[in-house]
């Protein structure tokens, strides 16, 4: 008769496996897992059929699998540990939380700047830091340390200027740095039509809990990357409501009629 402790043990293992599957979904790790499953099936079949040589070879492969697992799944394990660190008692925000007025002003400035850049078809990439610190990313760019304003963002992304290429990093209502380098996503499900700017936005959203706002230089489409997913085709008002739900004092649910589009559609 299973006890309450046994049921709790099974529940925790189930949750861990489910979270692991969510982490590797849509990544190259899926193919790696399938390869490990094939090796396990071959090992079981070799033992069942008495294939001594094959079983001997696969048993030695099993010795190096734990080390190979750590190497091959390093990005996924890093993401899992970062998500554990961001949740619960280990979560630590960088800097004091924004007040209601400051949050509304920040979100409004970012959304308004995105709309103007969209009309001009000027490429832009703005990363808003949340709980995971982005100091290592800031160090790859040029320090700014100024209050976020629409004119400042428009000036930074003005074409053919030294700060135009790369990402702008925001911490609270401050622009920490510009022309920062971001890790590119290796998600194979991303549309081939997406350029470096969008892949960089998805990459930072995969590795941290930051939110990246992107304006396409080709189409002027405004997009948001968060938790490894890319949502496209936002208006200024939709972007403002979405960001307020993350940075405002009171979470705001996204209207169900928003035309969210996944990155794989490649609009």
C-alpha positions in Angstrom: 0.0 0.0 0.0 1.7 3.3 -1.1 2.1 5.8 1.6 1.7 9.6 1.5 5.5 9.8 1.3 5.6 7.5 -1.7 2.9 9.6 -3.5 4.8 12.8 -2.7 8.0 11.2 -4.0 6.3 10.2 -7.3 4.7 13.6 -7.7 8.0 15.5 -7.3 9.8 13.2 -9.8 6.9 13.7 -12.3 7.1 17.5 -11.9 10.9 17.4 -12.4 10.6 15.3 -15.5 7.9 17.5 -16.9 9.9 20.7 -16.3 12.9 19.1 -18.0 10.8 18.2 -21.0 9.6 21.9 -21.2 13.2 23.1 -21.0 14.4 20.9 -24.0 11.2 21.4 -26.1 12.1 23.0 -29.4 15.9 22.7 -28.9 18.6 20.4 -30.2 18.4 18.5 -26.9 15.4 16.7 -28.2 17.5 14.9 -30.8 20.1 14.1 -28.2 17.5 12.6 -25.9 16.3 10.4 -28.8 19.9 9.3 -29.4 20.2 8.2 -25.7 16.9 6.4 -25.9 18.1 4.5 -29.0 21.3 3.5 -27.2 19.3 2.3 -24.2 17.0 0.2 -26.4 20.0 -1.3 -28.2 21.6 -2.2 -24.8 18.3 -3.9 -23.6 17.9 -5.8 -26.9 21.6 -7.0 -26.8 21.1 -8.4 -23.3 17.9 -10.0 -24.3 19.4 -11.7 -27.4 22.7 -12.5 -25.8 24.8 -10.4 -28.1 27.9 -10.4 -25.9 30.1 -8.1 -28.0 27.4 -5.5 -28.6 26.5 -5.6 -25.0 30.1 -5.1 -24.0 30.6 -2.1 -26.2 27.4 -0.5 -25.0 28.3 -1.1 -21.4 31.4 1.0 -21.9 29.4 3.7 -23.6 27.2 3.8 -20.5 30.2 4.7 -18.4 30.8 8.0 -20.4 27.2 8.9 -20.8 26.9 10.8 -17.4 29.9 13.0 -18.5 28.5 13.4 -22.0 25.2 14.3 -20.5 26.7 17.2 -18.6 28.5 18.5 -21.7 25.7 18.1 -24.2 23.0 19.4 -22.0 25.0 22.3 -20.5 22.7 25.0 -21.9 19.5 23.3 -20.7 21.0 22.5 -17.2 22.1 26.1 -16.9 18.6 27.3 -17.8 17.1 24.9 -15.2 19.4 26.1 -12.4 18.7 29.8 -13.3 15.0 29.2 -13.2 15.3 27.5 -9.8 17.4 30.4 -8.6 14.8 32.9 -9.8 12.0 31.3 -8.0 11.1 31.2 -4.4 13.4 32.4 -1.6 16.4 32.6 -3.9 15.0 35.2 -6.2 16.8 38.5 -5.9 15.9 41.6 -7.8 18.6 44.0 -8.9 17.9 47.5 -7.5 14.8 48.8 -5.8 11.5 48.0 -7.5 9.9 50.8 -9.5 7.0 52.7 -8.2 3.7 52.9 -10.1 4.5 56.2 -11.7 8.0 55.2 -12.6 6.9 51.8 -14.1 4.2 53.5 -16.2 6.7 56.1 -17.4 9.3 53.5 -18.3 6.8 51.3 -20.2 5.3 54.2 -22.0 8.7 55.5 -23.1 9.8 52.1 -24.4 6.5 51.5 -26.2 6.4 55.0 -27.8 10.0 54.7 -28.9 9.3 51.4 -30.5 6.3 52.9 -32.4 8.5 55.7 -33.7 11.3 53.4 -34.7 8.7 51.1 -36.3 7.3 53.9 -38.5 10.9 54.8 -39.5 11.8 51.1 -40.0 14.8 51.6 -37.9 16.1 48.4 -36.3 16.2 48.3 -32.5 16.8 45.9 -29.6 16.0 46.9 -26.0 16.5 44.4 -23.2 14.7 45.0 -19.9 16.4 43.3 -17.0 14.3 41.6 -14.4 15.6 39.2 -11.6 18.6 37.7 -13.5 21.5 40.2 -13.5 22.8 41.2 -16.9 26.1 42.8 -15.7 28.1 40.4 -17.9 26.2 41.5 -20.9 26.5 45.2 -20.0 30.3 44.8 -19.9 30.3 43.9 -23.6 28.9 47.3 -24.6 29.4 51.0 -24.0 28.3 52.4 -20.7 25.5 55.0 -20.8 24.0 55.2 -17.3 21.2 57.6 -18.1 17.4 57.9 -17.4 15.2 56.2 -20.0 13.5 58.7 -22.3 12.1 58.5 -25.8 14.7 60.9 -27.3 17.5 59.0 -25.8 16.4 55.7 -27.2 15.7 57.2 -30.6 19.2 58.8 -30.6 20.9 55.5 -29.6 19.3 53.6 -32.5 19.8 56.4 -35.1 21.3 54.6 -38.2 25.0 54.6 -38.8 25.9 55.8 -35.3 28.4 54.0 -33.0 25.7 52.8 -30.6 23.1 51.7 -33.3 24.3 48.1 -33.5 23.8 45.8 -30.6 21.3 45.8 -27.7 20.4 48.5 -25.1 20.2 47.1 -21.5 17.7 48.7 -19.1 17.8 48.2 -15.4 14.7 49.8 -13.8 14.3 53.2 -15.4 18.1 53.5 -16.3 19.9 52.8 -19.6 22.9 50.9 -18.4 24.7 50.4 -21.7 24.3 50.3 -25.5 25.9 48.3 -28.3 25.9 45.2 -26.1 26.4 41.7 -27.5 23.8 39.0 -26.8 24.0 35.2 -27.2 22.3 34.0 -30.3 19.5 31.4 -30.0 20.2 28.0 -31.6 16.5 27.0 -31.5 16.0 25.1 -34.8 12.2 26.0 -34.9 12.9 29.7 -35.4 12.0 30.9 -38.8 14.9 31.2 -41.3 13.7 34.6 -42.2 14.6 36.0 -38.8 17.8 37.9 -38.6 20.5 38.3 -36.0 18.6 40.9 -34.0 15.7 38.6 -33.4 17.9 35.6 -32.7 19.8 37.6 -30.2 16.6 38.6 -28.5 15.4 35.0 -28.2 18.9 34.0 -27.0 18.9 36.3 -24.0 15.3 35.4 -23.3 16.3 31.7 -23.2 19.2 32.2 -20.8 17.6 34.8 -18.5 14.2 36.1 -17.4 14.8 39.4 -19.2 12.3 40.8 -21.7 13.6 41.9 -25.1 11.7 44.4 -27.4 12.7 44.2 -31.0 11.9 46.5 -34.0 12.6 45.0 -37.4 14.6 47.1 -39.7 13.1 45.4 -42.8 9.4 45.4 -41.9 9.0 47.7 -38.9 7.2 44.9 -37.0 7.5 45.2 -33.2 8.2 42.0 -31.3 8.8 40.8 -27.8 11.0 37.9 -26.7 10.4 36.3 -23.3 11.2 32.9 -21.9 12.6 31.7 -25.2 9.5 32.6 -27.2 9.0 35.4 -29.8 5.7 37.2 -30.1 5.3 39.4 -33.1 3.0 42.1 -34.6 2.4 44.3 -31.5 1.0 47.8 -31.6 2.2 50.5 -29.2 -0.7 50.0 -26.9 -0.4 46.2 -26.9 3.3 46.4 -26.0 2.5 48.9 -23.2 -0.1 46.6 -21.7 2.2 43.6 -22.0 5.1 45.3 -20.3 2.9 46.8 -17.6 1.9 43.2 -16.7 5.6 42.4 -16.0 6.9 45.6 -14.6 3.9 47.4 -13.2 2.8 47.2 -9.6 -0.3 45.1 -10.5 0.0 42.4 -13.1 -2.2 42.9 -16.2 -3.5 40.0 -18.2 -3.0 40.1 -21.9 -6.3 40.5 -23.9 -7.2 37.1 -25.4 -7.7 38.8 -28.8 -4.1 39.9 -29.2 -2.7 38.6 -32.5 0.2 36.7 -30.9 2.4 35.0 -33.4 5.0 32.5 -32.6 8.5 32.9 -34.1 8.2 29.8 -36.2 5.6 31.6 -38.4 8.4 34.0 -39.5 6.2 37.0 -40.2 
